[in-house]
Amino acid sequence: MEAHDPQRRTVLRGTLAAGVTLMLFGCKAKQEESLPTSQTGPAPVSEASSAAAPSTKMSQAQAQYQPQPKGTQKCANCTNFIASSNTCKVVEGQVASEGWCIAWVAA
């Protein structure tokens, strides 16, 4: 029968703990990368940066734009909505003030 080596057991436990910790951090990072924008919410885009940069806006199809609101969520009360031109900072084309998309962020 083998004699138990407490120092070896301590090293093995430490290695196991480190491995589990790394695995958990890796899973958390992977999970955050795969979250849809509707859960993480896109960062509002400033008008100055969107005017200077080439268009990186989503198409209305990509944004799942619809011309009617989703409950109380509508373009009119979204941070990304530009009322003076009925446009959006993150979605291409004209949008209705009563519309909604997955990029909606409370104003």
Secondary structure, DSSP 8 states (H G I E B T S, - for coil): -----HHHHHHHHHHHHHHHHHHHHHHHHHHHHHS-HHHH------HHHHHHS----B-TTTTT-BSS-BTTB-GGGBTTEETTTTEESSB-SB--TT-B-TT--B-
